[in-house]
Amino acid sequence: VKAKDSVVGISAAVNSFRSIGTSTGTGIIYSTDGTIITNAHVINGSSAIKVTLNDGTTYDAKLIGMDVKSDLAVIKISASGLKKASFGDSNTLVVGETAVAIGNPLGLEFSGTVTAGIISALNREINVDGRYMTLIQTDAAINPGNSGGPLLNQQGYVVGINSVKVSSTDTE
């Protein structure tokens, strides 16, 4: 998978009156100078953010910006010469097309996990914690920790950011 070296692990230390602990997720290298895209919910409320590259190198990251409504965040590490992801056009996706997710499901010990499926729906509108989001639906396995990682088309281009897992006791 050509995007594998562009996928990073994210650990965010949370120390607030609501909770204390670490949130883990995934990010995508957007530019060779250390700009990284992830989900806002992965780093929201964090007091410190660490990024782990595919080769195991760890960097402190700073928050550049975040939009909770779209669940996107941009962070930056002090590095250069990084392998940036190739971005495609989600408007060209077709239901039934192959979809690949790369991330860190259930924590960084499973970093770089690749799952595959198909694009199940386009422009799927769902209610997530009281806000409506229009999403790409896939049946590729997405688990906690995949958040912020890439959804790739069959050519290996990023066409989405994994953000929400919908599940119940009856279905997933």
Contacts in CASP RR format, 6 or more apart in sequence:
PFRMAT RR
TARGET T0000
AUTHOR 0000-0000-0000
METHOD contacts of the structure
MODEL  1
VKAKDSVVGISAAVNSFRSIGTSTGTGIIYSTDGTIITNAHVINGSSAIK
VTLNDGTTYDAKLIGMDVKSDLAVIKISASGLKKASFGDSNTLVVGETAV
AIGNPLGLEFSGTVTAGIISALNREINVDGRYMTLIQTDAAINPGNSGGP
LLNQQGYVVGINSVKVSSTDTE
1 100 0 8 1.000
1 102 0 8 1.000
1 114 0 8 1.000
1 152 0 8 1.000
1 156 0 8 1.000
2 86 0 8 1.000
2 156 0 8 1.000
3 28 0 8 1.000
3 85 0 8 1.000
3 86 0 8 1.000
3 102 0 8 1.000
3 150 0 8 1.000
3 152 0 8 1.000
3 156 0 8 1.000
3 158 0 8 1.000
4 54 0 8 1.000
4 102 0 8 1.000
4 112 0 8 1.000
4 114 0 8 1.000
5 54 0 8 1.000
5 83 0 8 1.000
6 28 0 8 1.000
6 29 0 8 1.000
6 82 0 8 1.000
6 83 0 8 1.000
6 84 0 8 1.000
6 85 0 8 1.000
6 150 0 8 1.000
7 26 0 8 1.000
7 27 0 8 1.000
7 28 0 8 1.000
7 29 0 8 1.000
7 54 0 8 1.000
7 85 0 8 1.000
7 102 0 8 1.000
7 103 0 8 1.000
7 112 0 8 1.000
7 149 0 8 1.000
7 150 0 8 1.000
8 26 0 8 1.000
8 27 0 8 1.000
8 28 0 8 1.000
8 29 0 8 1.000
8 36 0 8 1.000
8 51 0 8 1.000
8 52 0 8 1.000
8 53 0 8 1.000
8 54 0 8 1.000
9 24 0 8 1.000
9 25 0 8 1.000
9 26 0 8 1.000
9 27 0 8 1.000
9 51 0 8 1.000
9 52 0 8 1.000
9 103 0 8 1.000
9 104 0 8 1.000
9 108 0 8 1.000
9 111 0 8 1.000
10 24 0 8 1.000
10 25 0 8 1.000
10 26 0 8 1.000
10 27 0 8 1.000
10 36 0 8 1.000
10 38 0 8 1.000
10 42 0 8 1.000
10 43 0 8 1.000
10 49 0 8 1.000
10 50 0 8 1.000
10 51 0 8 1.000
10 52 0 8 1.000
10 61 0 8 1.000
10 75 0 8 1.000
10 148 0 8 1.000
11 22 0 8 1.000
11 23 0 8 1.000
11 24 0 8 1.000
11 25 0 8 1.000
11 49 0 8 1.000
11 50 0 8 1.000
11 52 0 8 1.000
11 108 0 8 1.000
12 22 0 8 1.000
12 23 0 8 1.000
12 24 0 8 1.000
12 42 0 8 1.000
12 43 0 8 1.000
12 45 0 8 1.000
12 46 0 8 1.000
12 48 0 8 1.000
12 49 0 8 1.000
12 50 0 8 1.000
13 21 0 8 1.000
13 22 0 8 1.000
13 46 0 8 1.000
13 47 0 8 1.000
13 48 0 8 1.000
13 49 0 8 1.000
13 50 0 8 1.000
14 20 0 8 1.000
14 21 0 8 1.000
14 22 0 8 1.000
14 23 0 8 1.000
14 45 0 8 1.000
14 46 0 8 1.000
14 47 0 8 1.000
15 21 0 8 1.000
15 47 0 8 1.000
16 45 0 8 1.000
23 42 0 8 1.000
23 43 0 8 1.000
23 46 0 8 1.000
24 42 0 8 1.000
24 104 0 8 1.000
24 107 0 8 1.000
24 108 0 8 1.000
24 145 0 8 1.000
25 38 0 8 1.000
25 39 0 8 1.000
25 42 0 8 1.000
25 103 0 8 1.000
25 104 0 8 1.000
25 107 0 8 1.000
25 145 0 8 1.000
25 146 0 8 1.000
25 147 0 8 1.000
25 148 0 8 1.000
25 149 0 8 1.000
26 38 0 8 1.000
26 42 0 8 1.000
26 102 0 8 1.000
26 103 0 8 1.000
26 104 0 8 1.000
26 145 0 8 1.000
26 146 0 8 1.000
26 147 0 8 1.000
26 148 0 8 1.000
26 149 0 8 1.000
26 150 0 8 1.000
26 162 0 8 1.000
27 36 0 8 1.000
27 37 0 8 1.000
27 38 0 8 1.000
27 42 0 8 1.000
27 51 0 8 1.000
27 148 0 8 1.000
27 149 0 8 1.000
27 150 0 8 1.000
28 36 0 8 1.000
28 37 0 8 1.000
28 38 0 8 1.000
28 85 0 8 1.000
28 148 0 8 1.000
28 149 0 8 1.000
28 150 0 8 1.000
28 158 0 8 1.000
28 161 0 8 1.000
29 35 0 8 1.000
29 36 0 8 1.000
29 82 0 8 1.000
29 83 0 8 1.000
29 84 0 8 1.000
29 85 0 8 1.000
30 36 0 8 1.000
30 37 0 8 1.000
30 74 0 8 1.000
30 84 0 8 1.000
30 85 0 8 1.000
31 82 0 8 1.000
31 84 0 8 1.000
32 80 0 8 1.000
32 81 0 8 1.000
32 82 0 8 1.000
32 83 0 8 1.000
32 84 0 8 1.000
33 76 0 8 1.000
33 79 0 8 1.000
33 80 0 8 1.000
33 81 0 8 1.000
33 82 0 8 1.000
34 76 0 8 1.000
34 77 0 8 1.000
34 78 0 8 1.000
34 79 0 8 1.000
34 80 0 8 1.000
34 82 0 8 1.000
35 64 0 8 1.000
35 74 0 8 1.000
35 75 0 8 1.000
35 76 0 8 1.000
36 51 0 8 1.000
36 61 0 8 1.000
36 74 0 8 1.000
36 75 0 8 1.000
36 76 0 8 1.000
36 77 0 8 1.000
37 72 0 8 1.000
37 73 0 8 1.000
37 74 0 8 1.000
37 148 0 8 1.000
37 161 0 8 1.000
38 72 0 8 1.000
38 73 0 8 1.000
38 75 0 8 1.000
38 147 0 8 1.000
38 148 0 8 1.000
38 149 0 8 1.000
38 161 0 8 1.000
39 71 0 8 1.000
39 72 0 8 1.000
39 73 0 8 1.000
39 147 0 8 1.000
39 148 0 8 1.000
39 149 0 8 1.000
39 161 0 8 1.000
39 162 0 8 1.000
39 163 0 8 1.000
40 66 0 8 1.000
40 67 0 8 1.000
40 68 0 8 1.000
40 70 0 8 1.000
40 71 0 8 1.000
40 72 0 8 1.000
40 73 0 8 1.000
41 68 0 8 1.000
41 71 0 8 1.000
41 147 0 8 1.000
41 163 0 8 1.000
42 73 0 8 1.000
42 145 0 8 1.000
42 147 0 8 1.000
42 148 0 8 1.000
43 49 0 8 1.000
43 63 0 8 1.000
43 66 0 8 1.000
43 73 0 8 1.000
43 75 0 8 1.000
44 66 0 8 1.000
44 68 0 8 1.000
44 73 0 8 1.000
48 60 0 8 1.000
49 60 0 8 1.000
49 61 0 8 1.000
49 62 0 8 1.000
49 63 0 8 1.000
49 75 0 8 1.000
50 58 0 8 1.000
50 59 0 8 1.000
50 60 0 8 1.000
50 61 0 8 1.000
51 58 0 8 1.000
51 59 0 8 1.000
51 60 0 8 1.000
51 61 0 8 1.000
51 75 0 8 1.000
51 77 0 8 1.000
52 58 0 8 1.000
52 108 0 8 1.000
52 111 0 8 1.000
53 59 0 8 1.000
53 82 0 8 1.000
54 111 0 8 1.000
54 112 0 8 1.000
59 77 0 8 1.000
59 78 0 8 1.000
59 79 0 8 1.000
60 77 0 8 1.000
60 78 0 8 1.000
61 75 0 8 1.000
61 76 0 8 1.000
61 77 0 8 1.000
62 75 0 8 1.000
62 76 0 8 1.000
63 73 0 8 1.000
63 74 0 8 1.000
63 75 0 8 1.000
64 74 0 8 1.000
64 75 0 8 1.000
64 76 0 8 1.000
65 73 0 8 1.000
65 74 0 8 1.000
65 75 0 8 1.000
66 72 0 8 1.000
66 73 0 8 1.000
66 74 0 8 1.000
67 73 0 8 1.000
69 131 0 8 1.000
70 133 0 8 1.000
71 128 0 8 1.000
71 133 0 8 1.000
71 161 0 8 1.000
71 163 0 8 1.000
71 164 0 8 1.000
72 161 0 8 1.000
85 150 0 8 1.000
85 158 0 8 1.000
86 156 0 8 1.000
86 157 0 8 1.000
86 158 0 8 1.000
87 157 0 8 1.000
87 158 0 8 1.000
87 159 0 8 1.000
88 153 0 8 1.000
88 157 0 8 1.000
88 158 0 8 1.000
88 159 0 8 1.000
89 159 0 8 1.000
90 136 0 8 1.000
90 159 0 8 1.000
90 160 0 8 1.000
93 119 0 8 1.000
93 122 0 8 1.000
93 136 0 8 1.000
93 153 0 8 1.000
93 159 0 8 1.000
94 119 0 8 1.000
95 118 0 8 1.000
95 119 0 8 1.000
95 120 0 8 1.000
95 121 0 8 1.000
95 122 0 8 1.000
96 118 0 8 1.000
96 119 0 8 1.000
96 120 0 8 1.000
97 118 0 8 1.000
97 119 0 8 1.000
97 153 0 8 1.000
97 154 0 8 1.000
98 116 0 8 1.000
98 117 0 8 1.000
98 118 0 8 1.000
98 119 0 8 1.000
98 153 0 8 1.000
98 154 0 8 1.000
99 116 0 8 1.000
99 117 0 8 1.000
99 118 0 8 1.000
99 119 0 8 1.000
99 136 0 8 1.000
99 138 0 8 1.000
99 139 0 8 1.000
99 140 0 8 1.000
99 151 0 8 1.000
99 152 0 8 1.000
99 153 0 8 1.000
100 114 0 8 1.000
100 115 0 8 1.000
100 116 0 8 1.000
100 117 0 8 1.000
100 140 0 8 1.000
100 151 0 8 1.000
100 152 0 8 1.000
100 153 0 8 1.000
100 154 0 8 1.000
100 156 0 8 1.000
101 114 0 8 1.000
101 115 0 8 1.000
101 116 0 8 1.000
101 138 0 8 1.000
101 140 0 8 1.000
101 141 0 8 1.000
101 142 0 8 1.000
101 146 0 8 1.000
101 149 0 8 1.000
101 150 0 8 1.000
101 151 0 8 1.000
101 152 0 8 1.000
101 162 0 8 1.000
102 112 0 8 1.000
102 113 0 8 1.000
102 114 0 8 1.000
102 149 0 8 1.000
102 150 0 8 1.000
102 152 0 8 1.000
103 110 0 8 1.000
103 111 0 8 1.000
103 112 0 8 1.000
103 113 0 8 1.000
103 114 0 8 1.000
103 145 0 8 1.000
103 146 0 8 1.000
103 149 0 8 1.000
103 150 0 8 1.000
103 162 0 8 1.000
104 110 0 8 1.000
104 111 0 8 1.000
104 112 0 8 1.000
104 113 0 8 1.000
104 145 0 8 1.000
104 146 0 8 1.000
105 113 0 8 1.000
105 141 0 8 1.000
105 142 0 8 1.000
105 143 0 8 1.000
105 144 0 8 1.000
105 145 0 8 1.000
105 146 0 8 1.000
106 143 0 8 1.000
106 144 0 8 1.000
106 145 0 8 1.000
107 144 0 8 1.000
107 145 0 8 1.000
113 146 0 8 1.000
115 140 0 8 1.000
115 141 0 8 1.000
115 142 0 8 1.000
116 140 0 8 1.000
117 138 0 8 1.000
117 139 0 8 1.000
117 140 0 8 1.000
118 138 0 8 1.000
118 139 0 8 1.000
118 140 0 8 1.000
119 136 0 8 1.000
119 137 0 8 1.000
119 138 0 8 1.000
120 137 0 8 1.000
120 138 0 8 1.000
120 139 0 8 1.000
121 136 0 8 1.000
121 137 0 8 1.000
122 136 0 8 1.000
122 137 0 8 1.000
123 134 0 8 1.000
123 135 0 8 1.000
123 136 0 8 1.000
124 134 0 8 1.000
124 135 0 8 1.000
124 136 0 8 1.000
124 137 0 8 1.000
125 132 0 8 1.000
125 133 0 8 1.000
125 134 0 8 1.000
125 135 0 8 1.000
126 132 0 8 1.000
126 133 0 8 1.000
126 135 0 8 1.000
126 164 0 8 1.000
126 166 0 8 1.000
128 164 0 8 1.000
133 163 0 8 1.000
133 164 0 8 1.000
135 163 0 8 1.000
135 164 0 8 1.000
136 151 0 8 1.000
136 159 0 8 1.000
136 160 0 8 1.000
138 151 0 8 1.000
140 151 0 8 1.000
142 162 0 8 1.000
142 165 0 8 1.000
143 165 0 8 1.000
144 165 0 8 1.000
146 162 0 8 1.000
146 165 0 8 1.000
147 162 0 8 1.000
147 163 0 8 1.000
148 161 0 8 1.000
148 162 0 8 1.000
148 163 0 8 1.000
149 161 0 8 1.000
149 162 0 8 1.000
150 158 0 8 1.000
150 160 0 8 1.000
150 161 0 8 1.000
150 162 0 8 1.000
151 158 0 8 1.000
151 159 0 8 1.000
151 160 0 8 1.000
151 161 0 8 1.000
151 162 0 8 1.000
152 158 0 8 1.000
152 159 0 8 1.000
153 159 0 8 1.000
165 172 0 8 1.000
166 172 0 8 1.000
END
